[in-house]
Amino acid sequence: MRTAAHTWDLVVVGAGPAGSAAALSALHRAPDLRVLLVDRADFPRDKACGDGVAPHVLDVLATVGVHDLLDDLPSLRRLRISQGGHVADRRLARPVWVVPRTDLDARLVARAAAAGARRERHRVRSLDELDAQVVVGADGVHSVVRGELLGGRPGRRAVAIRGYTPTPPELAGLQVIRYGDRRQPSYAWCFDRGDGLANVGYGELVDGGDDLTRSRLLGELERLLPGTVADGRAWRAAHLPLSGLPRPHAAGRVLLAGDAAHLVNPMTGEGIYHAVATGVLAGRAAADALTAGRPESAGLAYTRAVRRLLDRHQRHTALTARLSAVPRVVAAAIDAASRHQGIFDDLVEIGLGPGTISPRLVGGLAHALARPAPLTGPTDVESSWRS
């Protein structure tokens, strides 16, 4: 399996959720592997994110022996989605967590190190630096590994800003999503962390416009969720590489996971599930290829595994993202979810996990679209998000 020509069996570039999951997965599969986890930052470190951790993330981590990552933290069981006067406020089928990335990523890195990964701080500028049989690129939206493997092909992007503010009393125990009216999909959010603070932010699709300044993003957040900006702090913005139709994520000994593979849900901007899920698949494919003495086979095995898990989901989220550009469709989906718990649950599965468009969702949406559309206007904004 090992050769004297390489110092490491596996080098993982980027120690966020995708990279840490890849290291954990590889070592869970083959504990004697020499695994190096490199990142340009020390941990803990902050990252712009909505901080939402779906139960699907913990399901995946359990497959690599991590069962108690968030057991000491509070969870949420309610989600409110609104647009204009349309509101769906329901109990989630399973709990979710809101965990600052300073905490979540540090916990995952620590688990990877405890499993046997070597952790080093280093800024990778070229694949030529990496003395490994297999490489996993998990180095984010501006991935150096992706640039060398596939070139700088642009895809659809969104941009979002995030901060922390004291949780409004009426929003304690809630995740709130409020759709806007600019480039779609666009929405503001307020996610209660359970410690007196909430993660608040706003994001929208980038279509070549150059007006997405910090002041514009914060202005939209304040317009949609009044009162969330004034006391906010730790504002950070980021680009989100949205998933489109399935595309290549590997070549031979080099695999891409998470944001580096442009795997961010185009309907919601959620990326942690995709990062952890593809990180685990990448680590597993690398370990199997190395154990078999054929490291060059890792890419094909990984590509097949990602397709099995995400191809149908990606096609469905690509469609839902296009439908989300039509305000009437968004309103109809919210109305359908407000009337039927199962439709609400289906939307959550598509937005937070590997879900697909169900016949129940199609039927509910069609029924809602057939109903007369109520008149809504700017006066609905504050009353609907606080209701």
N, C-alpha and C positions, 0 to 999 in steps of 0.2 A: 504493500500500500504506500509506504513512504520511500522517498528517494533522497539521496544525499544532496541533490541539486536544489532542494527547497528547504528553507528554515521552517516554514509553516505549512500545515496541510490546508488550512482555510484562513484567509484574511477577510474580515468583514469591515468595510469602510462605512463609517457612520454608526453611532451607538444610540440612536433613537429607538423607538419601539420596533421598527423593522429590523435594524441591525442587532439589537439585543435578542430579539426573538429568533433570528437566524443562528446566533451563537448558541442560545439555549437549545434549540432544536437539534443542531448538529451534535452537541455534546450529550444530549439525551439519547440520541441514536447510537453514537459511538463515543463513549466517555474518554477514550484514550487519544482522541484527536488533538493535534496541536492547533489551537484556535487563537487568533489574534483579533482583537476588537479595537479599531482605531477611530478616533474622532478628533477634530480640530479643537474642541472645547473640553474644559473640565466639567465635571458634574458635581452638584446640580447646576443646571443652566436653564435659562428661560427660553421659551419658544412661543411665537404667536399661534394660538389655537383656541378653539371653543372649550377645550378641556373635557368634553363629554366622553365617557368611557362606557360603551354599550356592553351588555352581558355577553355578547358574542365574542368580545375580546377575551374575556375570562374563560369562556368555553375553549377557545383555541389554546390559551396558555396552559390549561389543565392537561392538554394532550402531551405537553413536554414537561410535566411534573410540577408546574407552578399552580398551586391550588388556593393560596391564601393571600394573594398580592394586596388586595384592598379590604381585607376583613376588618381592619380597624377604622375604616372611614364610613361616614354616613352615605346612604344612598337616597335616590329620589324615585317616586312612583307616579308622578303626574307630569303630563306634557300639555301645554296649551299652544295651539297653532291658530293664527288669525290673519285675515286680510280684509281691510275695510271693516264692514260690519259682520263678516263671516268668522265664526269662532268654533273651534273644536277643543274642548277641555276634558280630557279623560285620563283614567288610570292606565298606566302602562302595564302590559302583561308581565313584564319582568323589570326589576329595578335597573337604574342606570346610576353612574357615579360622575361627579364633576371634580376632577383631580388636576390641579395645576401641573403643567409639564415639568416644572422644576422638581416636583415630587415624583410623578409617575415615571419619568425617564430615569431618574436616579435609582428608583426601586428596581427597575428592569436591568439596568447596568449592574447593580449589586448582585442580582440573581445570576446574571451571566457569569460574573467573576466567581461567585461561589460555586458555580457548576464546573469551573476550570478554565474559563477564557482568560487570556492575558489582555489586560487593558492598557493602552498607551495613548497619550495625546500626541497627535501628529496631523498636520495638514497634508493630505495626499493631493499631489498635482498631476500625477501621471501613473498609469498602470505599470510602467516600467519600474517604479519604486517597490512594487509589492512582490516579495519573495515567497510565493505561495502556489500550491497546486490548483486551488480553486479560489475565486474571489467573488464575494457578494457585495454589490454596490447598493448601499442603503444610505447614501449621502445626500438625500433630499432633492428639492426641486431644482437646484443648480448643480446637479450631480456631475462630478468630474468623470466618474466611471461611465455614466451614460453617454457623456459627450464623446469619449473615446470609442465606445462600443457602437453607438448608433448615430453619432453626430448630433448636432443641435437642432433637430427638427422641432419646430414649435407646435404646440397643440392648444386646445382651448384652455383658457385660464380664468380664474377669478382672483380678485384681490380683497382682502379683509383686514379689518383692524380690530384689536381686542384690548380690553382693559379690565380692571377690577374696581368695583364700587360697593359701598354698603348695600346689602340686600334690602330692597324695599319690603316692608312688613307684609304687604299684600301678595308678594311673590315668593315668600319663604316656602321651601319645599317644592318649587316648580322649576321646570324648564319651559321657557317662553320663546316662541318663534313668531315674528311678525313680518309678513311679506311686504316688500316695498313696491314701488311703481317705476323704477328705473330699469336699466338693462337686466333682463331676467335670465336665470333666477336671481333675485336679490332679496335679502331679508336681514332684519336685526334680531338679536337674541339676548336673552338674560337667563343665565343658568345659575341657580343658587348652589353655592359650594357646601353649605351646611355649617360654615364656621363664621357667619356674620358678613361674609363677602359674596358677591356674585360675579361671575364672568359675563361681561357684556361686550357686544361687538356688532359690526355691520359688515356685510360683504356683498359683492355683485360681480356679474360677468364682465370680463374685459373684452371689448370688441374693437380695439384700436383707438378708442378715445383716450385723451390725455388729461381728462379733468378729474381723475381719481386721486386728488390730493388728500392729505391728512384732514384738512378742514372740511372737505366735501364728505369724506367718510364719517367723520364725527357729527357733521350736520345732519346726515341722513339717519344716523343712530338716534340723535336727540329728537328728530322729527317723528320717528316711528315709536320710540320708547322714551317719552318725555321724562326728564329728571335723572337720566342715567349717566350723563356726561360730566356734569359739574363737579361731582366728587370722585370722579374716576382717576385712576393712576395706573402706572406701568403700561401705558399704551404701546402696543407693538403691532406692526402691519406685516403682511406676508402675501406672496403669490401662491395660489393653489393650482397645481397642474391637474386639470380635470380629466377623468377617464373618458375615452371615446369608445369606438368599437375596438374589439380586441386587437392588440398589436404585439410585436415581439418584445420579450423581456429578458432574453438570454442569448448567448452565443458561446457554445463550447464550455470553457472553464469559467466564464464570467456571467453572473446572474444579477438581475436588478430587482429590487423589492421596494414596496412602499412608494413614497413620493418620487424616488429616483426612477421608478417604472411608470410614472404618471398615473398612479392608481389612487385617485381621489374621487369619491362619489360625486358625479356632476349635478345631481339633484340637490344634495344637501351640503356638499363640501366636507363631509366626514371622511377622515383618512386613517384614523387609528386602527379600526378593524382591518382595513385593507393592508395596512403596514404590518400588523402582527401576523395576519393570516399568510401573506406572501413571504414574510420573513421565516415563518415556521416551514413553509414548503421549500424555500431555498436552502435552509439548513439541512433539511431531511434529504433533499436531492444531492447536496454536496457530500453529506456523510455516506450515503449509499454508494455514490460514484467512487469516493476515496476508498471505502472498504473493499469494493470490487477491484480496485487497482486500475480503474478507468476514469480518471478525473474529467477527461474530455466529454464524457457522457452526461455530466451534470446538467448542462444546459437543456438538452432535449427532454430529460426526465422532468426538470422543473417547468418547462414550457407546457408539457402535457398536464402536469398537476394543476397549474394555474388555470389552464383552459377548462379542466373539469370543474374546478371550484367557481370560476368567475365569468366564463364566457356568456352564459345565459343572463346572469345578473348584469353584466356590463351592457349587453344589448338592451335590456329592459330599462336600465337607468339612463342610457343614452336617449331612449324614447321619452321617458318621464321628464328628463331635463328639457327636451324640446317642447313638450306639452306645458311645462312650467312657465314657458315664455308667453303663454296666453293667459291673461288674468282671469278670464271667465272659467277656464279649466281649473286653475288653482282654487278659485272660489267654490266651484262645484265639488272638488275633491274634499275641501274642508267641510262643506255642508254634508256630504255623504258620510264623512268620518264622525261628524257630530251626532248623526242619527244612528250609527251602527258601529258597535265596538269592534266587530271583526274587520271592517274596512279600515278603521283607525289602526288596528294592529298590523294590517297588511302594509299600510303606508310606513309605519315605523320599521318594519322588517326591510323594506326597500331602502329606506333612508339610513339605517344604522347598521344593517348586516348584509347578508347575501341574498335578500329577498328578491322576488320577481313579481310581475304584474299578475294578480290572481283573477280568475273569472268573477269572483265576488266584487273585487275592486272595479273591474270594467263595468259590471252591471250597476253598481252604485253610482259610478261616475256618469254613466249614460242617463240614469234616472234623474240625477241632480241637474244635469245639463238640460233636460227636457222641462224642468220647472221654470217658471218666470223668474228672471233675475231681479232681486230687490235693488232699489236705488241706494247707493252708498256714496259717501263723499268725505272730504277732509275732516269734517266734524266728528267722524266715527273713530278717528285714530286713537285718542286717549281713552275714550270710554270702552272701546273694544279690547284693548290690550290689558286694561285693568279689570275687566269684568270677570 
